[in-house]
């Protein structure tokens, strides 16, 4: 079936069903503590249960997929002999 709303592709919406704001909130709160406290903070912010614990874990895991590549790209290489840093 074709997409009934082709202009939606230009909005840059995330592929999953959760908004970018919810993804960011999940990552920030999980970084502060546990997944349980992140879930409680999300529930307070959104006014009720909008996501389950497993979905919060998946959102945080998805946000961290490129962390190793990020730090590998920032790791300085050793200079050639005879050159200063």
N, C-alpha and C positions, 0 to 999 in steps of 0.2 A: 504494500500500500504506500502510496506517495505521501509526503509530508503535506499536511493541509496548511501549514504556516511556514513557508520557506523563509520569510523575513526573520524568524526566530534564530536562524543560524548566524545572523550578523550580530546578535546580542552577546555572544561569547559566554553563554550559560554553561555551567559545569555538566559533564556527561552523566554523573550520577543524579540521584533524585534529591540530594540535599544542597541547599544554597551555599554560596561561598561564605556568607556570614556565619552560618551554622558550622561549617567546616573550620573556620578560623577560631570560633569560640571553643569548639571541641579540642583543638590543638592547644590553645592557650591554657585552658583549664586543666587539661591532662598534664601539661608540662609543670603546672604548679603543684600537682599532687597525684592522686590516684584516679583511675577511671570512674570509680564510684563518686568521688567528690566532683569530678567533671560533669558527670551525669546530673547530679543535684544542682550544680550551677546552671547548666543548660535548662533544666526544668524551671528554675526560678526566673531565668531571663526570658524564657518563651511563654511562661504562664501555664505550664503543664507539660505532660509527657509528649514530646515530639519525636524522640529517637530513643532506641534501646541501647543497652550497654555494649552489645556486640557491634552495633553500628558505629558507636563512638570509637571503639577500638579500630574498626576498619577505616574510619575517617583519619584518625591519627596515623595509622600505618601508611595510608596512601599519601599523606602529606610528607612523610619522611623518606620516600623512595629515592630521592636524589641527594640526600644529605652526604653520603659517602663521596659521590662524584663532586659535590660542591667543595668539600674539604680537600679532595685530591687535586682539584684544579688550583687551589690556593696554596698548596704546599710548595715552598720555594725549592728550586733545584740547587745543587752545589755548584759554585762557580768553577770554571776551568782553572787549573793550576796557574799561578801568576796573576790572577785577577782578584780584585777585592769584591766584597759583597756590595 
